[in-house]
Amino acid sequence: MENICNPWPERVARFIPDFIIQHDFLRRYKDHCSVVLHGSTMMGIDDAYSDIDLWLILPDELHSELKQFARTDFFSFHDFHGKEGHLNAESQREFSYRLRHCCHMDTIFQLRNSCLIMDHNGFAENLIEDARRPMRQVVRRNWFFYHYVEMRGDHRSCDGPLERNQPMPLLLALSKTLCHAMRAAMIIDAEPYPYDKWLQQSASKGKVGSQVCKHAENILNIISHQGLEQGGPESDNRIGLELRVIRQLLIDAAI
């Protein structure tokens, strides 16, 4: 019986083995691959715009062979319970490198929120276990400082446009400021962050992230009602004041 909360893992688990066996290129790798369901459907987002995202992870030499034969890493399927879907082929070495050496936050985030569909060699199970381990303090400290410093620089880049009433430069600097602020908040909450599309939704679930997102929403409301053309001085500008609150929140949480 399907999980009422999220039926997609069970649906995909029933479908994918036959899809691989029947596929012209993939069938020869059915006994060597790992398949992991990730993305929006695993985050509980089930609407007309969500699709089925799958990693197809292969030993390095087989991944190279597949690319040589198929000339692509992307294998799609259509109208699966009304959704589109695809498998992205990855090599074990490159995938492991992103996780264990690059500390690629979106990869770690996706693995933490993934479901194992096939795993003939146990490779993907080990990856998921690594991704779900608590974030180490040294990682939290270094990534928080990085994003806070970047956020502070982008925040200061807002000063001139706020004073001069320059909407476009302000919008560009403001977007980067809020992006780094939400990433920094998720790091303080000991959570890896996803790519930008899901950043606000994910950050809002954490203790510090929810506070930062509240003030980010305030900024959106200011923009919606007053536009970006309020003008200076920066110290009295409502957008500038909200950014100062966000910075202080992060500082207080990091102490």
Beta strands, then each sheet from edge to edge (+ up, - down):
strand 1: 34-38
strand 2: 52-58
strand 3: 74-80
strand 4: 83-91
strand 5: 115-119
sheet 1: 3+ 4- 2- 1+ 5-
end
